[in-house]
Amino acid sequence: MDNRNKFWKGVMVGVLVTAFTCFVTVGASTAIYMFGQDVMGNQAGAGPGREEAGRNASPAGEGSGELDLERISEKLSQIEDLVDELYLFEDQIEPDKGEAGVYQGFIFGLNDPYAAYYTPEELASFMDETKGTYCGIGAMVSQDVRTQISTIVRVFEGSPAEEAGILPGDVIYKVDGELMAGVDLTLLVNNYVKGEEGSQVAITVYREDTGEYVDLTVTRRFIDVQTVSGKMLEDGIGYVSVIEFDEVTAKQFKDKIEDLRGQGMERLIIDLRDNPGGELNTVVSMADYLIGDGGRILTISDKYGNEEIYKAEDGHSLDIPMVVLVNENSASASEVLTGALKDYDAATVVGTQTFGKGIVQSLIPLSDGSAVKLTTSHYYTPGGLDIHGKGISPDVEVELGDEARRMAVLPQELDNQLQKGIEVIKDIRE
């Protein structure tokens, strides 16, 4: 009983402390800006990146935006008494999990689909993802911000997911027998899909085109994500695909472009389809590499109107015709790069309307090794556009064919968006 009392007292203290820390540390700490890396994952990638939160926290007064912490403490005491008196499985209480649930509930109450609380273990897993290496199934997952339904948007070639028969468009229905509808995307990926090398996970998916529920068993293994791939196409056209913006992505991107230039590349298609986003510094570095010095890449503005401007200044630019391929799952950092290239008329955008995530999350470490992710800023394209909730309209709109949507590996001849991109870039005069 003493342990249980200590647990609930810790929970109440935790509410008070966290309520303070969440809002003070933002200004006191060096923030790590993230764009949708919840996907994997910003989460990529909803679109990618994309968890949906729910209800408003109880305010101290109507519209005050403040919590009545004294009332919350009293209510938790009432709940404590009820648990003490009536709860049948009191011996099964897990203090750590219960305390984490309180903090998660607090963040949930912000009604922000991109805010999150990470335990120390979840934070470590999250940071591993940004490095481009993790142990899992090798698939990219997106979550609809309205329904919280999670869908496979990309299956990596040669991955356990591909070997097990998982397809793009599969809706994740159950993992190890537990329903996944409504489960936060970060928790779904970190607590259910990822795991120890060699362990198995049972995944039930729903396939809308057939109306079937399919049970699949996937054996997890280490995935070393090559975030950038590329090749030469016909007529001196280079093709580079970027699947997300991790720590390694900027170098991989620049190396691939230089490799293609060595092969005679005179025109470039950058494929950002189904890319949920990622790290700010990565996408800024890539945009800087493509845009001439002095060009504004994006502007970030916080709740107080403070602005931070990111400009191209590395002395490099790529002065060749470019096309950017995007779709409804191109989000966040993908939209930063797309918006910058479009505003400078440096590239023609081909595909469908992008996701529309024009806000910035800051990952803020707490003293116990946990962290909170809070939405702290808007960002604007070089032309001053706020794309949040709107997305970026392509210069040339073309929908991907139905047959192509269901393929884990899309042959070039069936990729009508890429074919349109090739057609467009051939008409661009240097």
N, C-alpha and C positions, 0 to 999 in steps of 0.2 A: 504493500500500500504506500509506503514512503516513496518508493521509486515512481509510482504513478503520480503522486502529488508533486514530486519534483518535475516530472515531465510536463504536467499541465501548467505549473508555475513558469517553466521555461518557455512554453508556448506563449503565454501571456506577455512575458517580458519580450519575447521575440517579436511579437506584433508591434509593441511599442518601439523597440529599437529599429526594426526594419522600416516602420513608417517614417522614422526620422532619416535613416541612412539612405533610403531610396531617393530622397529628394535633395539631400545635402551633398552626397558624394559626387553627384553629377558636376557640380561646380568646383569641387575640391580635388578631384582626381583627373589624371590624364585619360581622356576617353579614347577608346578604340572604336572607330567608326566602322560599322558593318552594313552591307547592303544585302538583305535577304539570305544570309548564309545559314539559315535554319534548315535548308535542304539538306541538304545533304543535307545544312541545309540544313540560303536565304534565298534560307534560305529562298537559287538555282531559278525554294526557290523555294489556287491560287494561282495561282501561279505560284510560282516558285517563290518561296520565301515566306510565309504565307499563312501562318496559323491564325485562327480566328479565336478571339477571346469573347467573353460574353457579357456579363451584367455589370451594372454600375456599382461601385462601392457605396456603402451607406454614408451619406453626408451628414455633417454636423448641423447644417441648415440647408434649406432648399437652394440648390445652385451654388452653395458655398465652395464646393470642391475640397472641403476639408473633412477629415474623419473625426468622429467623436470617440477618441481613444479611451476615455474613461468608461463610456457606455459599452464599448467593445470588450473591455476588460471585465466589466460586470457580467456581460452576457456569457463570456467564456467561463466565468466562475459558475454560472448557473448550469452550463453544459457539463462542466466538471462534476458538479454535484449529481447530475442525472446519470452520468457514466458511472460514478462511484456507487450509486444506489441501484441502478437497474441494468447496466450493460452486462450481457451474459458472457461475452468473450474478453473480459478485462485482461486476462493473462496473455492475450494475443496482441496487445497494444505494442506497436513498434515506435518508440519515442522519436527516433531520427526521421522516420517516414512521416509521422504525424506533424512534427515541427516543420518539415519541408512543405507539407501540404498547406500549412497556414500561410507561409510566405508565397507559395504559388497562388493561393486563393486571393491574397492581397493584390498581386500583380494582375490576376484574372479580372479583378474588380475595376481595373483601370479602363476596361472595355477597349483595349488596344490590341488588334490582332497580331502585332509584332513585338509586344513586350513579353518578357519571360523572366523567370527565376531559375537559376541553375545551381544545383548542389555542387560541392567540390568535384564529385565524380563526373557529373554531367558537364561541368565546365571543362574538365580535362579532355573529355571525349569530344566536345565541341571544338576545342582548340586543335585537337588532332586532325579533325576534318579539314580545317583551313590549311593544313600543311599538305593536303593531297594524299594522305595515307590513312587507311582505317581498315578494320576487320569487319566485313559485312557481306552483302550479297551482290554488290555491283550494279545498283540501279539508282536512278534519280527519281525522287518522289516529290510531288507537288500537292498542296492542300488548298482547296477552295475556301476563301475567306468567309463565305456566307454559310456554307453547309458543313465545313470541317470534314469533308470527305477527301481522303487521300488517294491520289492516282499516280501510277507509274508513268512518267513522261519520257524516260530514256532508259534503255538497257545497254550496259556496256558490252562491247564485243568480247567474247571469250570469258565472260563473268559467270559466277555461279547462278545468277538470276537467268541469264540466257540459257545456260545448260539445263536448268530446271523447267524451262518453258514459259517464264514470265514474259509478257508482251507489253509494249507501250499502250496506254489506254486502260490497262487492267486497274480496277478499283480495289484497293486493299480492304477487304471485308473483315477478316479475322487474322490474328497472329497468335499461334499456339493456343487456339481455341477462344481467345478473347476478342470481343467486338472492338473494332478500331474507330468506328464512327464517333466523332466528337473528341477523340484523343489528340492532344496537342502534337503537332508534327515533330517537334524536337524530341518529345518524350517517345513518340512512336519509333523514330529512327534510333535514338540512343538506348532506350530501355527494352525494345522489342526486336528490332531488325538487326542491329549490330550485336556482336557477341564474340565469344572466344573462337579462335581459329579451330576449324574442324567440327565445331558444334553445329547441330541442325536446327532449323526453324521451320515450323509448319505454317504456311501462308495460304489462306483462302482468298481468291480474287473473284470479282464479279466482272464478267465480260458482257458489256452492254449490247454488242452487235449480235451475240448469240443468246443472251439472256441466261447464261449458265454461271453457276458457281463452281470454280475449279480449285481443287485441293492440290497444293504443290509442296514438296519438301526441298529445302535449299540448304546446302552445306556451306557454312560461312568460311571465308578465307581472307587473307590480307589482300586488299585492293590498293595498288599503287596507281592512282589516277593520273593518266596523261591528259591533262586538261586542254592541251592544244594538239591538233593534228593538221596535216596539210599535204597537198600534192599539186603537181602541175597538171593543168587541163590543156585544152587545145589553144592554139594561137597566142601563146605567151601569157595565158591567164593562170594566176596562182590562186589556190583555194586553201583557206585556213579556217578550221572550225575551233571555236572556244566553247567548252561546255560549262565552265564556271570560272570564277575569279579567285583562285587560291594564292597562297604565298608564292608558289612556284610558277604561276601562270605568266607573269610579265616576261620573265626570262625565256620560258618556253616559246612564247609568242614572238619575241624579237629574234630568237635563234631560228625559228621556223621561217620567218620572213626573209632573213638574211640567206638562209639555205635556198629558198625559192628564187631569190634574186640572183644567186650564183648559178641557177639553172636557166636563167634567161627570163624571169618574170617581168612583164611589162604592165600588167593589170592585176588587181587583187580583189577577190571576193572574200569577205569576212562573214562567217556563218555564226550568228548568235541565237539561232532558234533553240528554244527550250533551255536557254541559259538563265538560271534563276538569280544570278548576281554573285556577290562575294565581297571581297575586301576593297575598301575605298582606295588605299594606296596603290593597289595593283592596277585598278582600272585607270587611275590618274597617270601612272607610269606608262601604260599602253597608249592612252590618248596623247600624252606628251610625245611619244615616239612617232606618232602619225601626223601631228599638227605642228606647224611652225612656231618658233619662239614668240612669246607675247600673247598667244591666243588663250582666251579664257576657256577652261575646260568645264567648270561648273562653279556655282556659288552656293554656299550653305548658309542658312539663316536660322538662328535659334529663336526661342519664344520672346526674347528681349530685343530682337531686331539686330543682334550682333551678327555680322557677316564675315565669312572666311572665303576668300577667293583662291581657287586653284588655277594656275596658269601653266602653259607649256613653256619650258625653260631649259630643256636638256640639249638644245642645239641641233636636234634631229627632226626631220620631217620626211614623209614619204609622198613625194610629188608624182604620183601615178594615178590613173583612174581607179576608183574603188566603188564597190557595191557592198552593202550590208544586208544580209538576210535576217529577218526577224519574224516572230509570230506572237501569239497571245501569251506564250510562256516566257518570252524575253522580258526580264524584269530587272529593276533596280540598277545595279552596276552595268548591265547590258544596255539599259536605257541611257545611262550617263554617256557611254561611249557612242551609242547611236545618235543621241541628241547633239553631242559635240560635233561629230562628223557631218551631220545634216545641217546644223546651223552655219557651218563654215563652207557649205557646198563642196565639202571634200569627198563626199560619197553619196551615191543614190541608194535610198532605202527601198528594199523589195520584200514583199511578203504580206503580213497582216498586222493589224493594230497591236502594239505592244501592251504589256500587262498594266502599266500605270502605277508604279510605286516610286513616288517622288519624295520620300521621306527618309531620314537617316536615323539609324539606331546606334546608340552608344553602349558598349559592353563595359560595365563598371564593376571591378572587383570589390568584394567586401572583405572584412578583416579575417573571417574564418575560412577563406578559400573559396567561398561561393561567389556568385555574381548576379547582378540584375542587368537585363537588357531593356533599355527604355528608348522610346522615340524622342529624340531631342531636337531635331531640326528638319526643315524643308530643304530640298535642293532645287536649283534652277539651272536650266540649260544656258549655254553662252548667250543666247538671244533673250534670256530672262523668262522663259516659259516654265510654268509650274505644271508638270505632267501628271501629278498625283491624281489617281482616279480617272485619268483620261488616256494616258498612254501616248505613244508617238505614232502618227499616221504614216504609213509607207508612201513613198513617192509613186511606186508602182504596186498596186494591190493584186495579189494572187493567192488563192487558197490552195493548200496542199491537197492532192487527190485522196479520195477515201481509201484506196488500196494502199497507198504509201503510208498512211497514218498508222497502220497496224504492223508495220515492219520494224523489227529491232535493228536491222541493218538495211538502210535504204539505198538500193541501187541508183546510180546516177541517172540512168535512163527513165526511171519512174519518178524522179524528183523534179516535178514541174516548176517548183519555186526556184531551184538551182538553175534549171534550164532557162527560165525567164531572166535570172540574174546574168547568165552568160550572154543572152541576147542583148540585154540592156548595156552591159559593160563594153560590148563590141561597138556600140553606137556612140560611146562617150569619146569625145575628142580630147587628146592630151593638151 
